[in-house]
Amino acid sequence: MPIRFTTPDDVPGDAEILGVPVHADLSVPDGAGAELDLSFLRRCGFEGRPGQAQSLPADDGSTVVALGVGEPGRVDGDALRRAGAALARQAASVSSVATTVAAVAGGDEDLVAAAVEGIALGAYRYAGARRTPPPQVLAEAAVVGAAPGAVRRGRVAAEATSRARDWINTPARSMTPRRLAEVAGELARDGGLRLDVWDEDRIESEGLGGLGGVAAGAEEPPRLIRLAHEPAGAGATVALVGKGITFDSGGLSLKTGTGMMTMKMDMGGGAAVLAAVAAAAELDLPVRVVGWVAATENMPSGTAIHPGDVLVARNGTSIEVLNTDAEGRLVLADALSLAVEEAPDAVVDIATLTGAQRIALGPGVAAVMGTDGGLVDRVVTAGQAAGEPAWELPLVAAYRKKIDSEVADIKNIATDGAAGTIIAGLFLREFVGETPWAHLDIAGPSWSESEDGWLGKGATGWGARTLLELVRSWA
């Protein structure tokens, strides 16, 4: 259940744990409201590093937790997000906490929102089907002296990420394309959003050859999901496009057994899009946001597409499929084509697209590229604000010839295997025309094998808050 956040002026008397920010020089910010035993902290090796936490028993039997926030004057959102997550983990067995981290924010609402995100995401637990699921006991968090609007913003952003985590963590047998469409329906009903879902017959009749081709090997039918937040008087329209491969076996270009183990996460981009659209509506952002998710399984069978087959995408481009495990770009081709038909001000797609991204940038940085420098800068800035960094890669024009085909307009991979992330970006560029476009590859950051800051094991929900921050930049 989501944590209930409050913003009292003073520390509530019933708070079981109080989290106090402490700088790297072991100073406590003015207004943090606690005197700490600094000699005890030093003996414990506490250095005030962001994410570091140390419990100190108080005289009244309660517990104070020192939360490292880094050097004075250099505290940023990442430091407070980590501090919030550290507090949540220290409070794993209690129901209520309070924190004075707002004292270090200096009135900066972005910093307060980041701390709230950290608390909520650090407390996240996925119950799954375990007989004894890990409990989330923490039910209430008081952020002392904080602006209610900043706390609300952080809560909504964290809940968006948690929703995405839940959907991605759900086994693929349960989170099918049809179920993902039902999830979108629940969001539409609860948030006053507009929903359109295309079934397999509509997908075929509308010429979505990429999505239909990838779906051909699966018994589960595909879905094309359009979820829109359309407030009156919106000044801009932003299209968000997500890859929704609910399970990726690789198709006939079959993955290894190890390679398939986490492939329920291949709909991470689609989950981020749905969560971001719903969060934009909850925050009443005055921006028209249209989310597109192309959802299917990628499975091997007698009806699956073969390497060497040719598909025709929504915009009429013919595609030679040389590797059926490069399927994400095929479904995105159709979704991007649909998005640009509505003439938005910008299109941003997000996908767990290439293993090359993971190799190049690891699990903590997404790759971004695009046709519009200003839009790419917006995405990078949004990622920094969300604690989800992205690094721009170039769309190298000289590499475009690597995906020329002798039997179609384009092929879905370059046969030399080099620059895989850039090649995928060049492929996607064929489907956006002149519309300002940016592409986020989150293959590495979408899944975590360990706890680190606000990240827990499993699905990270990466991208939901970046997209929300991006939409907010138009507001």
One Martini backbone bead per residue (centre of mass of N, CA, C, O) as a GRO file, in nm:
protein
  475
    1MET     BB    1   0.099   0.034   0.018
    2PRO     BB    2   0.081   0.349   0.029
    3ILE     BB    3   0.220   0.613   0.166
    4ARG     BB    4   0.152   0.845   0.417
    5PHE     BB    5   0.183   1.190   0.382
    6THR     BB    6   0.315   1.454   0.585
    7THR     BB    7   0.330   1.830   0.702
    8PRO     BB    8   0.453   1.915   0.969
    9ASP     BB    9   0.605   2.145   1.188
   10ASP     BB   10   0.648   1.897   1.377
   11VAL     BB   11   0.741   1.637   1.550
   12PRO     BB   12   0.585   1.365   1.607
   13GLY     BB   13   0.523   1.180   1.897
   14ASP     BB   14   0.465   0.890   1.726
   15ALA     BB   15   0.737   0.861   1.614
   16GLU     BB   16   0.966   0.594   1.583
   17ILE     BB   17   1.136   0.758   1.365
   18LEU     BB   18   1.417   0.983   1.315
   19GLY     BB   19   1.531   1.171   1.040
   20VAL     BB   20   1.865   1.312   1.011
   21PRO     BB   21   2.056   1.536   0.866
   22VAL     BB   22   2.407   1.481   0.756
   23HIS     BB   23   2.704   1.589   0.701
   24ALA     BB   24   3.036   1.529   0.621
   25ASP     BB   25   3.111   1.718   0.887
   26LEU     BB   26   2.875   1.651   1.104
   27SER     BB   27   2.658   1.847   1.038
   28VAL     BB   28   2.357   2.014   1.128
   29PRO     BB   29   2.106   2.157   1.009
   30ASP     BB   30   1.916   2.407   1.032
   31GLY     BB   31   1.613   2.279   1.172
   32ALA     BB   32   1.649   1.961   1.233
   33GLY     BB   33   1.604   1.908   1.557
   34ALA     BB   34   1.894   1.773   1.655
   35GLU     BB   35   2.107   1.607   1.886
   36LEU     BB   36   2.414   1.452   1.832
   37ASP     BB   37   2.642   1.188   1.875
   38LEU     BB   38   2.937   1.235   1.729
   39SER     BB   39   3.124   1.025   1.859
   40PHE     BB   40   2.951   0.785   1.784
   41LEU     BB   41   2.961   0.823   1.480
   42ARG     BB   42   3.266   0.796   1.450
   43ARG     BB   43   3.287   0.506   1.571
   44CYS     BB   44   3.090   0.398   1.328
   45GLY     BB   45   3.191   0.545   1.050
   46PHE     BB   46   3.048   0.806   1.003
   47GLU     BB   47   3.043   1.041   0.694
   48GLY     BB   48   2.783   1.157   0.534
   49ARG     BB   49   2.701   0.990   0.307
   50PRO     BB   50   2.509   0.925   0.060
   51GLY     BB   51   2.303   0.668   0.211
   52GLN     BB   52   2.391   0.693   0.490
   53ALA     BB   53   2.325   0.509   0.806
   54GLN     BB   54   2.253   0.580   1.168
   55SER     BB   55   2.176   0.461   1.470
   56LEU     BB   56   2.027   0.640   1.765
   57PRO     BB   57   1.958   0.627   2.072
   58ALA     BB   58   1.718   0.758   2.276
   59ASP     BB   59   1.609   0.861   2.587
   60ASP     BB   60   1.288   0.791   2.510
   61GLY     BB   61   1.322   0.516   2.312
   62SER     BB   62   1.375   0.619   2.059
   63THR     BB   63   1.481   0.677   1.711
   64VAL     BB   64   1.773   0.795   1.557
   65VAL     BB   65   1.864   0.887   1.216
   66ALA     BB   66   2.142   0.922   1.039
   67LEU     BB   67   2.165   1.116   0.730
   68GLY     BB   68   2.337   1.124   0.456
   69VAL     BB   69   2.416   1.437   0.234
   70GLY     BB   70   2.690   1.560   0.236
   71GLU     BB   71   2.804   1.843   0.135
   72PRO     BB   72   2.790   2.152   0.202
   73GLY     BB   73   2.620   2.308  -0.070
   74ARG     BB   74   2.591   1.997  -0.239
   75VAL     BB   75   2.300   1.926  -0.236
   76ASP     BB   76   2.098   1.683  -0.397
   77GLY     BB   77   1.863   1.475  -0.515
   78ASP     BB   78   2.026   1.215  -0.482
   79ALA     BB   79   2.094   1.248  -0.182
   80LEU     BB   80   1.788   1.257  -0.084
   81ARG     BB   81   1.698   0.995  -0.209
   82ARG     BB   82   1.898   0.821  -0.046
   83ALA     BB   83   1.808   0.910   0.233
   84GLY     BB   84   1.517   0.810   0.211
   85ALA     BB   85   1.586   0.511   0.156
   86ALA     BB   86   1.747   0.465   0.417
   87LEU     BB   87   1.514   0.520   0.608
   88ALA     BB   88   1.322   0.297   0.507
   89ARG     BB   89   1.517   0.061   0.583
   90GLN     BB   90   1.536   0.133   0.888
   91ALA     BB   91   1.193   0.119   0.885
   92ALA     BB   92   1.090  -0.184   0.823
   93SER     BB   93   0.944  -0.235   1.137
   94VAL     BB   94   0.771   0.026   1.103
   95SER     BB   95   0.490   0.262   1.066
   96SER     BB   96   0.652   0.535   1.164
   97VAL     BB   97   0.786   0.845   1.039
   98ALA     BB   98   1.040   1.102   1.056
   99THR     BB   99   1.162   1.412   0.892
  100THR     BB  100   1.427   1.687   0.841
  101VAL     BB  101   1.523   1.724   0.534
  102ALA     BB  102   1.404   2.009   0.462
  103ALA     BB  103   1.637   2.175   0.598
  104VAL     BB  104   1.841   2.118   0.343
  105ALA     BB  105   1.668   2.248   0.096
  106GLY     BB  106   1.598   2.560   0.111
  107GLY     BB  107   1.303   2.547  -0.047
  108ASP     BB  108   1.352   2.313  -0.242
  109GLU     BB  109   1.116   2.118  -0.397
  110ASP     BB  110   1.286   1.911  -0.549
  111LEU     BB  111   1.429   1.797  -0.296
  112VAL     BB  112   1.182   1.704  -0.145
  113ALA     BB  113   1.071   1.515  -0.360
  114ALA     BB  114   1.316   1.326  -0.359
  115ALA     BB  115   1.289   1.228  -0.068
  116VAL     BB  116   1.011   1.102  -0.103
  117GLU     BB  117   1.088   0.902  -0.318
  118GLY     BB  118   1.291   0.747  -0.144
  119ILE     BB  119   1.099   0.643   0.068
  120ALA     BB  120   0.897   0.494  -0.118
  121LEU     BB  121   1.114   0.318  -0.277
  122GLY     BB  122   1.258   0.190  -0.027
  123ALA     BB  123   0.971   0.046   0.065
  124TYR     BB  124   0.950  -0.136  -0.159
  125ARG     BB  125   0.736  -0.429  -0.232
  126TYR     BB  126   0.718  -0.755  -0.377
  127ALA     BB  127   0.513  -1.017  -0.320
  128GLY     BB  128   0.380  -1.209  -0.500
  129ALA     BB  129   0.374  -1.581  -0.437
  130ARG     BB  130   0.454  -1.583  -0.153
  131ARG     BB  131   0.374  -1.714   0.145
  132THR     BB  132   0.595  -1.497   0.269
  133PRO     BB  133   0.588  -1.189   0.235
  134PRO     BB  134   0.730  -0.896   0.226
  135PRO     BB  135   0.698  -0.646   0.438
  136GLN     BB  136   0.509  -0.332   0.453
  137VAL     BB  137   0.492  -0.135   0.732
  138LEU     BB  138   0.516   0.134   0.624
  139ALA     BB  139   0.256   0.407   0.642
  140GLU     BB  140   0.407   0.672   0.770
  141ALA     BB  141   0.521   1.012   0.671
  142ALA     BB  142   0.696   1.285   0.812
  143VAL     BB  143   0.759   1.608   0.661
  144VAL     BB  144   0.914   1.847   0.809
  145GLY     BB  145   0.839   2.164   0.676
  146ALA     BB  146   0.697   2.097   0.416
  147ALA     BB  147   0.570   2.129   0.112
  148PRO     BB  148   0.289   1.985  -0.003
  149GLY     BB  149   0.346   1.994  -0.311
  150ALA     BB  150   0.619   1.845  -0.302
  151VAL     BB  151   0.515   1.585  -0.171
  152ARG     BB  152   0.310   1.513  -0.384
  153ARG     BB  153   0.502   1.489  -0.620
  154GLY     BB  154   0.676   1.261  -0.500
  155ARG     BB  155   0.451   1.057  -0.458
  156VAL     BB  156   0.350   1.030  -0.752
  157ALA     BB  157   0.620   0.946  -0.875
  158ALA     BB  158   0.663   0.692  -0.701
  159GLU     BB  159   0.398   0.549  -0.778
  160ALA     BB  160   0.468   0.520  -1.074
  161THR     BB  161   0.715   0.340  -1.032
  162SER     BB  162   0.569   0.117  -0.868
  163ARG     BB  163   0.376   0.034  -1.085
  164ALA     BB  164   0.584  -0.052  -1.290
  165ARG     BB  165   0.712  -0.266  -1.114
  166ASP     BB  166   0.468  -0.447  -1.083
  167TRP     BB  167   0.424  -0.514  -1.383
  168ILE     BB  168   0.712  -0.629  -1.438
  169ASN     BB  169   0.722  -0.846  -1.201
  170THR     BB  170   0.509  -0.984  -1.338
  171PRO     BB  171   0.440  -1.254  -1.476
  172ALA     BB  172   0.386  -1.329  -1.808
  173ARG     BB  173   0.136  -1.515  -1.764
  174SER     BB  174  -0.019  -1.253  -1.642
  175MET     BB  175   0.136  -1.023  -1.821
  176THR     BB  176  -0.032  -0.963  -2.076
  177PRO     BB  177  -0.150  -0.780  -2.326
  178ARG     BB  178  -0.442  -0.790  -2.218
  179ARG     BB  179  -0.371  -0.705  -1.927
  180LEU     BB  180  -0.238  -0.436  -1.997
  181ALA     BB  181  -0.501  -0.317  -2.111
  182GLU     BB  182  -0.652  -0.336  -1.842
  183VAL     BB  183  -0.470  -0.147  -1.687
  184ALA     BB  184  -0.533   0.097  -1.866
  185GLY     BB  185  -0.835   0.095  -1.792
  186GLU     BB  186  -0.797   0.157  -1.491
  187LEU     BB  187  -0.656   0.429  -1.532
  188ALA     BB  188  -0.883   0.564  -1.692
  189ARG     BB  189  -1.106   0.541  -1.478
  190ASP     BB  190  -0.945   0.680  -1.232
  191GLY     BB  191  -0.817   0.942  -1.428
  192GLY     BB  192  -0.972   1.047  -1.686
  193LEU     BB  193  -0.896   0.882  -1.940
  194ARG     BB  194  -0.812   0.803  -2.267
  195LEU     BB  195  -0.913   0.496  -2.441
  196ASP     BB  196  -0.739   0.278  -2.679
  197VAL     BB  197  -0.797  -0.054  -2.822
  198TRP     BB  198  -0.628  -0.285  -3.023
  199ASP     BB  199  -0.674  -0.558  -3.188
  200GLU     BB  200  -0.573  -0.792  -3.412
  201ASP     BB  201  -0.764  -0.695  -3.638
  202ARG     BB  202  -0.692  -0.394  -3.627
  203ILE     BB  203  -0.391  -0.423  -3.667
  204GLU     BB  204  -0.420  -0.537  -3.953
  205SER     BB  205  -0.610  -0.315  -4.087
  206GLU     BB  206  -0.387  -0.076  -4.006
  207GLY     BB  207  -0.087  -0.179  -4.081
  208LEU     BB  208   0.075  -0.344  -3.835
  209GLY     BB  209   0.340  -0.528  -3.930
  210GLY     BB  210   0.531  -0.537  -3.688
  211LEU     BB  211   0.340  -0.630  -3.462
  212GLY     BB  212   0.212  -0.870  -3.616
  213GLY     BB  213   0.477  -1.023  -3.671
  214VAL     BB  214   0.570  -1.072  -3.379
  215ALA     BB  215   0.285  -1.211  -3.294
  216ALA     BB  216   0.271  -1.476  -3.479
  217GLY     BB  217   0.407  -1.686  -3.252
  218ALA     BB  218   0.163  -1.628  -3.063
  219GLU     BB  219  -0.118  -1.702  -2.874
  220GLU     BB  220  -0.110  -1.430  -2.774
  221PRO     BB  221  -0.256  -1.145  -2.826
  222PRO     BB  222  -0.235  -0.836  -2.934
  223ARG     BB  223  -0.174  -0.479  -2.843
  224LEU     BB  224  -0.298  -0.144  -2.888
  225ILE     BB  225  -0.214   0.141  -2.687
  226ARG     BB  226  -0.418   0.436  -2.597
  227LEU     BB  227  -0.317   0.693  -2.362
  228ALA     BB  228  -0.492   0.998  -2.248
  229HIS     BB  229  -0.407   1.335  -2.160
  230GLU     BB  230  -0.678   1.599  -2.204
  231PRO     BB  231  -0.661   1.904  -2.133
  232ALA     BB  232  -0.782   2.196  -2.111
  233GLY     BB  233  -0.566   2.423  -2.266
  234ALA     BB  234  -0.335   2.294  -2.388
  235GLY     BB  235  -0.001   2.386  -2.508
  236ALA     BB  236   0.083   2.077  -2.552
  237THR     BB  237   0.213   1.783  -2.733
  238VAL     BB  238   0.298   1.458  -2.603
  239ALA     BB  239   0.460   1.169  -2.715
  240LEU     BB  240   0.451   0.834  -2.582
  241VAL     BB  241   0.665   0.547  -2.645
  242GLY     BB  242   0.621   0.187  -2.588
  243LYS     BB  243   0.760  -0.108  -2.514
  244GLY     BB  244   0.545  -0.427  -2.499
  245ILE     BB  245   0.718  -0.692  -2.415
  246THR     BB  246   0.604  -0.942  -2.207
  247PHE     BB  247   0.779  -1.156  -2.382
  248ASP     BB  248   1.128  -1.265  -2.464
  249SER     BB  249   1.265  -1.532  -2.661
  250GLY     BB  250   1.344  -1.428  -2.977
  251GLY     BB  251   1.222  -1.643  -3.120
  252LEU     BB  252   1.389  -1.804  -3.365
  253SER     BB  253   1.611  -1.618  -3.227
  254LEU     BB  254   1.703  -1.771  -2.973
  255LYS     BB  255   1.753  -1.761  -2.662
  256THR     BB  256   1.883  -1.825  -2.383
  257GLY     BB  257   1.803  -1.928  -2.079
  258THR     BB  258   1.939  -1.691  -1.934
  259GLY     BB  259   1.825  -1.464  -2.127
  260MET     BB  260   1.511  -1.528  -2.027
  261MET     BB  261   1.473  -1.486  -1.713
  262THR     BB  262   1.402  -1.146  -1.746
  263MET     BB  263   1.177  -1.109  -1.996
  264LYS     BB  264   0.943  -0.958  -1.842
  265MET     BB  265   1.102  -0.666  -1.876
  266ASP     BB  266   1.030  -0.588  -2.193
  267MET     BB  267   0.789  -0.372  -2.078
  268GLY     BB  268   0.921  -0.114  -1.944
  269GLY     BB  269   0.842   0.114  -2.138
  270GLY     BB  270   0.534   0.078  -2.125
  271ALA     BB  271   0.509   0.117  -1.820
  272ALA     BB  272   0.623   0.406  -1.811
  273VAL     BB  273   0.405   0.535  -1.987
  274LEU     BB  274   0.150   0.470  -1.824
  275ALA     BB  275   0.247   0.597  -1.556
  276ALA     BB  276   0.299   0.888  -1.664
  277VAL     BB  277   0.017   0.957  -1.762
  278ALA     BB  278  -0.127   0.918  -1.489
  279ALA     BB  279   0.049   1.128  -1.331
  280ALA     BB  280  -0.019   1.377  -1.502
  281ALA     BB  281  -0.317   1.370  -1.421
  282GLU     BB  282  -0.286   1.383  -1.109
  283LEU     BB  283  -0.122   1.672  -1.146
  284ASP     BB  284  -0.261   1.853  -1.365
  285LEU     BB  285  -0.120   1.883  -1.629
  286PRO     BB  286  -0.103   2.131  -1.903
  287VAL     BB  287  -0.071   1.856  -2.090
  288ARG     BB  288  -0.069   1.673  -2.374
  289VAL     BB  289  -0.082   1.313  -2.332
  290VAL     BB  290   0.038   1.044  -2.544
  291GLY     BB  291   0.010   0.699  -2.512
  292TRP     BB  292   0.211   0.430  -2.657
  293VAL     BB  293   0.149   0.066  -2.680
  294ALA     BB  294   0.326  -0.218  -2.793
  295ALA     BB  295   0.174  -0.542  -2.745
  296THR     BB  296   0.371  -0.846  -2.697
  297GLU     BB  297   0.485  -1.145  -2.782
  298ASN     BB  298   0.800  -1.339  -2.833
  299MET     BB  299   0.764  -1.635  -3.026
  300PRO     BB  300   0.808  -1.972  -3.096
  301SER     BB  301   0.679  -2.114  -3.408
  302GLY     BB  302   0.506  -2.209  -3.692
  303THR     BB  303   0.407  -1.882  -3.715
  304ALA     BB  304   0.664  -1.749  -3.715
  305ILE     BB  305   0.889  -1.549  -3.799
  306HIS     BB  306   1.156  -1.525  -4.026
  307PRO     BB  307   1.450  -1.510  -4.128
  308GLY     BB  308   1.390  -1.294  -4.417
  309ASP     BB  309   1.151  -1.154  -4.370
  310VAL     BB  310   0.878  -0.928  -4.470
  311LEU     BB  311   0.771  -0.616  -4.348
  312VAL     BB  312   0.496  -0.373  -4.303
  313ALA     BB  313   0.456  -0.073  -4.198
  314ARG     BB  314   0.246   0.184  -4.138
  315ASN     BB  315   0.430   0.386  -4.338
  316GLY     BB  316   0.536   0.157  -4.572
  317THR     BB  317   0.779   0.025  -4.464
  318SER     BB  318   1.013  -0.210  -4.547
  319ILE     BB  319   1.120  -0.514  -4.360
  320GLU     BB  320   1.404  -0.690  -4.294
  321VAL     BB  321   1.426  -0.991  -4.104
  322LEU     BB  322   1.726  -1.117  -3.953
  323ASN     BB  323   1.623  -1.075  -3.643
  324THR     BB  324   1.382  -1.170  -3.404
  325ASP     BB  325   1.540  -1.025  -3.148
  326ALA     BB  326   1.473  -0.741  -3.311
  327GLU     BB  327   1.157  -0.650  -3.215
  328GLY     BB  328   1.116  -0.370  -3.086
  329ARG     BB  329   1.151  -0.196  -3.348
  330LEU     BB  330   0.899  -0.311  -3.491
  331VAL     BB  331   0.677  -0.205  -3.293
  332LEU     BB  332   0.776   0.094  -3.288
  333ALA     BB  333   0.726   0.166  -3.581
  334ASP     BB  334   0.418   0.178  -3.550
  335ALA     BB  335   0.386   0.365  -3.302
  336LEU     BB  336   0.538   0.606  -3.424
  337SER     BB  337   0.360   0.646  -3.669
  338LEU     BB  338   0.104   0.710  -3.509
  339ALA     BB  339   0.208   0.949  -3.345
  340VAL     BB  340   0.282   1.143  -3.594
  341GLU     BB  341  -0.006   1.165  -3.719
  342GLU     BB  342  -0.090   1.378  -3.471
  343ALA     BB  343   0.114   1.615  -3.448
  344PRO     BB  344   0.320   1.659  -3.237
  345ASP     BB  345   0.572   1.832  -3.069
  346ALA     BB  346   0.661   1.544  -2.948
  347VAL     BB  347   0.874   1.244  -2.945
  348VAL     BB  348   0.901   0.967  -2.704
  349ASP     BB  349   1.094   0.685  -2.663
  350ILE     BB  350   1.081   0.363  -2.477
  351ALA     BB  351   1.338   0.096  -2.427
  352THR     BB  352   1.438  -0.243  -2.415
  353LEU     BB  353   1.656  -0.283  -2.678
  354THR     BB  354   1.984  -0.317  -2.603
  355GLY     BB  355   2.272  -0.480  -2.512
  356ALA     BB  356   2.468  -0.247  -2.588
  357GLN     BB  357   2.382  -0.051  -2.369
  358ARG     BB  358   2.480  -0.217  -2.128
  359ILE     BB  359   2.778  -0.226  -2.215
  360ALA     BB  360   2.830   0.086  -2.238
  361LEU     BB  361   2.653   0.193  -1.948
  362GLY     BB  362   2.505   0.000  -1.788
  363PRO     BB  363   2.274   0.009  -1.501
  364GLY     BB  364   2.286   0.358  -1.453
  365VAL     BB  365   2.252   0.429  -1.775
  366ALA     BB  366   2.107   0.579  -2.030
  367ALA     BB  367   2.017   0.608  -2.364
  368VAL     BB  368   2.036   0.893  -2.595
  369MET     BB  369   1.852   1.003  -2.888
  370GLY     BB  370   1.816   1.236  -3.180
  371THR     BB  371   1.679   1.509  -3.393
  372ASP     BB  372   1.660   1.705  -3.128
  373GLY     BB  373   1.850   1.884  -2.920
  374GLY     BB  374   1.640   2.007  -2.725
  375LEU     BB  375   1.500   1.738  -2.653
  376VAL     BB  376   1.743   1.587  -2.548
  377ASP     BB  377   1.802   1.790  -2.321
  378ARG     BB  378   1.535   1.746  -2.175
  379VAL     BB  379   1.579   1.449  -2.110
  380VAL     BB  380   1.839   1.480  -1.948
  381THR     BB  381   1.724   1.675  -1.736
  382ALA     BB  382   1.499   1.487  -1.638
  383GLY     BB  383   1.688   1.258  -1.545
  384GLN     BB  384   1.839   1.420  -1.333
  385ALA     BB  385   1.587   1.491  -1.159
  386ALA     BB  386   1.510   1.166  -1.128
  387GLY     BB  387   1.778   0.984  -1.108
  388GLU     BB  388   1.798   0.915  -1.447
  389PRO     BB  389   2.047   0.887  -1.629
  390ALA     BB  390   2.165   1.025  -1.948
  391TRP     BB  391   2.335   0.943  -2.260
  392GLU     BB  392   2.451   1.073  -2.545
  393LEU     BB  393   2.412   0.952  -2.871
  394PRO     BB  394   2.494   0.921  -3.195
  395LEU     BB  395   2.360   0.972  -3.524
  396VAL     BB  396   2.534   0.815  -3.755
  397ALA     BB  397   2.514   0.864  -4.084
  398ALA     BB  398   2.725   0.645  -4.193
  399TYR     BB  399   2.551   0.396  -4.065
  400ARG     BB  400   2.290   0.369  -4.238
  401LYS     BB  401   2.395   0.160  -4.459
  402LYS     BB  402   2.383  -0.096  -4.263
  403ILE     BB  403   2.041  -0.102  -4.323
  404ASP     BB  404   2.049  -0.191  -4.595
  405SER     BB  405   1.848  -0.352  -4.843
  406GLU     BB  406   1.791  -0.590  -5.112
  407VAL     BB  407   1.451  -0.644  -5.042
  408ALA     BB  408   1.419  -0.365  -4.888
  409ASP     BB  409   1.426  -0.064  -4.729
  410ILE     BB  410   1.500  -0.232  -4.462
  411LYS     BB  411   1.686  -0.349  -4.183
  412ASN     BB  412   1.700  -0.465  -3.837
  413ILE     BB  413   2.015  -0.508  -3.891
  414ALA     BB  414   2.356  -0.526  -3.848
  415THR     BB  415   2.588  -0.769  -3.949
  416ASP     BB  416   2.849  -0.662  -3.771
  417GLY     BB  417   2.747  -0.571  -3.462
  418ALA     BB  418   2.789  -0.271  -3.452
  419ALA     BB  419   2.651  -0.021  -3.286
  420GLY     BB  420   2.361  -0.118  -3.178
  421THR     BB  421   2.222   0.137  -3.057
  422ILE     BB  422   2.250   0.322  -3.304
  423ILE     BB  423   2.113   0.143  -3.511
  424ALA     BB  424   1.838   0.149  -3.372
  425GLY     BB  425   1.802   0.456  -3.396
  426LEU     BB  426   1.814   0.468  -3.708
  427PHE     BB  427   1.569   0.296  -3.750
  428LEU     BB  428   1.356   0.475  -3.596
  429ARG     BB  429   1.390   0.737  -3.768
  430GLU     BB  430   1.213   0.625  -4.016
  431PHE     BB  431   0.924   0.690  -3.822
  432VAL     BB  432   0.925   1.038  -3.769
  433GLY     BB  433   1.027   1.229  -3.960
  434GLU     BB  434   0.993   1.580  -3.860
  435THR     BB  435   0.958   1.506  -3.577
  436PRO     BB  436   1.042   1.555  -3.278
  437TRP     BB  437   1.299   1.322  -3.147
  438ALA     BB  438   1.334   1.066  -2.887
  439HIS     BB  439   1.555   0.805  -2.747
  440LEU     BB  440   1.521   0.543  -2.497
  441ASP     BB  441   1.764   0.322  -2.357
  442ILE     BB  442   1.683   0.070  -2.080
  443ALA     BB  443   1.819  -0.213  -2.055
  444GLY     BB  444   1.992  -0.180  -1.795
  445PRO     BB  445   1.809  -0.001  -1.579
  446SER     BB  446   1.541  -0.195  -1.559
  447TRP     BB  447   1.743  -0.385  -1.387
  448SER     BB  448   1.814  -0.528  -1.058
  449GLU     BB  449   2.045  -0.723  -0.844
  450SER     BB  450   2.035  -0.476  -0.634
  451GLU     BB  451   2.072  -0.262  -0.382
  452ASP     BB  452   2.050   0.105  -0.468
  453GLY     BB  453   1.917   0.313  -0.306
  454TRP     BB  454   1.610   0.330  -0.471
  455LEU     BB  455   1.690   0.052  -0.544
  456GLY     BB  456   1.586  -0.268  -0.615
  457LYS     BB  457   1.513  -0.571  -0.671
  458GLY     BB  458   1.456  -0.579  -1.000
  459ALA     BB  459   1.238  -0.377  -1.091
  460THR     BB  460   1.269  -0.012  -1.136
  461GLY     BB  461   1.093   0.188  -1.327
  462TRP     BB  462   1.247   0.312  -1.541
  463GLY     BB  463   1.122   0.641  -1.671
  464ALA     BB  464   0.867   0.749  -1.536
  465ARG     BB  465   1.003   1.011  -1.409
  466THR     BB  466   1.128   1.123  -1.662
  467LEU     BB  467   0.863   1.164  -1.819
  468LEU     BB  468   0.730   1.346  -1.609
  469GLU     BB  469   0.945   1.568  -1.615
  470LEU     BB  470   0.917   1.627  -1.914
  471VAL     BB  471   0.624   1.721  -1.907
  472ARG     BB  472   0.672   1.945  -1.692
  473SER     BB  473   0.846   2.128  -1.890
  474TRP     BB  474   0.568   2.225  -2.036
  475ALA     BB  475   0.414   2.348  -1.772
   0.00000   0.00000   0.00000
